[in-house]
Amino acid sequence: MNDSNLRRGKFRPGQRHITLPVENDLPIPDPPARAESWTDAMLTEWVSLWRSPSSVLWDSSAVGLVAILVELEARGPELSAAQLTEVRRLREALLLTPASLSGAGYALEGWPT
């Protein structure tokens, strides 16, 4: 994949890509210490994110980003426009959107090739 397509997040049929497993069965890292105050729903989201296909690409440095994403998304409709933008940015940085995943040269099993 060339750099211009990577920057634009464009994946075109016929381009080489790496297929990720549908679910990650690697060990889930412990949430940060501040997670003691998290709700059950937030802890469930933590596990769900770490089981997502793109999480096979993350390392320990992603723990903080995932924690921020969980905390922001838990606020729901109370988010400001800036916080919504940050949620979108985090989801793209963590390759949680189809466009960011394919733009980085990855695909999920069953995606058209």
C-alpha positions as CSV (number, residue, x, y, z in Angstrom):
1,M,0.0,0.0,0.0
2,N,1.5,3.4,-0.9
3,D,1.8,6.2,1.6
4,S,-0.8,8.5,0.0
5,N,-3.5,5.8,0.3
6,L,-2.4,5.1,3.9
7,R,-2.7,8.8,4.8
8,R,-6.1,9.1,3.1
9,G,-7.4,5.9,4.7
10,K,-8.2,4.4,1.2
11,F,-8.2,0.7,0.6
12,R,-8.9,-0.5,-2.9
13,P,-9.6,-4.0,-4.1
14,G,-6.5,-5.8,-5.2
15,Q,-4.2,-4.0,-2.8
16,R,-2.3,-6.2,-0.4
17,H,-3.7,-6.3,3.1
18,I,-3.3,-8.4,6.2
19,T,-6.4,-10.2,7.4
20,L,-7.0,-10.0,11.2
21,P,-8.9,-12.6,13.2
22,V,-12.5,-11.8,14.0
23,E,-11.8,-12.0,17.8
24,N,-8.6,-11.6,19.8
25,D,-8.0,-14.4,22.4
26,L,-4.8,-12.9,23.8
27,P,-4.7,-12.1,27.5
28,I,-6.6,-8.9,28.4
29,P,-4.4,-6.4,30.3
30,D,-5.6,-5.1,33.7
31,P,-7.3,-1.7,33.5
32,P,-5.5,1.2,35.1
33,A,-5.8,1.8,38.8
34,R,-8.4,4.5,38.3
35,A,-10.8,1.8,37.0
36,E,-11.7,1.0,40.5
37,S,-14.5,3.5,40.1
38,W,-15.7,2.1,36.8
39,T,-19.2,0.7,36.4
40,D,-19.8,-2.9,35.3
41,A,-20.7,-1.5,31.8
42,M,-17.3,0.3,31.6
43,L,-15.5,-2.9,32.5
44,T,-17.5,-4.9,30.0
45,E,-16.5,-2.3,27.3
46,W,-12.9,-2.6,28.4
47,V,-13.0,-6.4,27.7
48,S,-14.9,-5.9,24.5
49,L,-12.3,-3.5,23.1
50,W,-9.5,-5.8,24.1
51,R,-11.3,-8.7,22.3
52,S,-11.8,-6.6,19.1
53,P,-9.9,-7.6,16.0
54,S,-7.6,-4.6,15.9
55,S,-6.5,-5.2,19.5
56,V,-4.1,-7.8,18.2
57,L,-2.0,-4.9,16.9
58,W,-1.9,-3.1,20.3
59,D,0.7,-3.3,23.0
60,S,0.9,-2.1,26.5
61,S,1.1,1.5,25.4
62,A,-2.5,1.3,24.2
63,V,-3.8,0.7,27.8
64,G,-4.1,4.4,28.5
65,L,-5.8,5.2,25.2
66,V,-8.3,2.5,25.6
67,A,-9.1,3.6,29.2
68,I,-9.7,7.2,28.0
69,L,-12.0,5.9,25.3
70,V,-14.0,3.8,27.8
71,E,-14.3,6.7,30.1
72,L,-15.4,9.2,27.4
73,E,-17.9,6.8,25.9
74,A,-19.4,6.1,29.3
75,R,-20.4,9.7,29.5
76,G,-22.8,9.2,26.6
77,P,-24.9,12.2,25.7
78,E,-23.1,14.5,28.2
79,L,-20.1,14.7,25.8
80,S,-19.1,18.0,24.4
81,A,-18.3,18.5,20.8
82,A,-14.5,18.4,21.6
83,Q,-14.9,15.2,23.5
84,L,-16.9,13.6,20.7
85,T,-14.1,14.6,18.4
86,E,-11.6,12.9,20.7
87,V,-13.7,9.7,20.8
88,R,-13.6,9.7,17.0
89,R,-9.9,10.4,17.0
90,L,-9.2,7.6,19.5
91,R,-11.3,5.1,17.6
92,E,-9.4,5.9,14.4
93,A,-5.9,5.8,16.2
94,L,-6.8,2.4,17.7
95,L,-8.0,1.1,14.3
96,L,-11.5,0.5,15.5
97,T,-13.2,2.0,12.5
98,P,-13.4,0.2,9.1
99,A,-11.8,3.1,7.3
100,S,-8.9,3.3,9.7
101,L,-8.4,-0.4,9.7
102,S,-8.4,-0.8,5.9
103,G,-6.4,2.5,5.5
104,A,-3.6,0.9,7.5
105,G,-3.6,-2.2,5.3
106,Y,-5.7,-4.5,7.4
107,A,-9.0,-6.3,6.8
108,L,-11.3,-8.7,8.7
109,E,-12.1,-12.2,7.7
110,G,-15.1,-12.1,5.3
111,W,-14.4,-8.5,4.1
112,P,-14.5,-8.2,0.3
113,T,-11.0,-8.4,-1.3
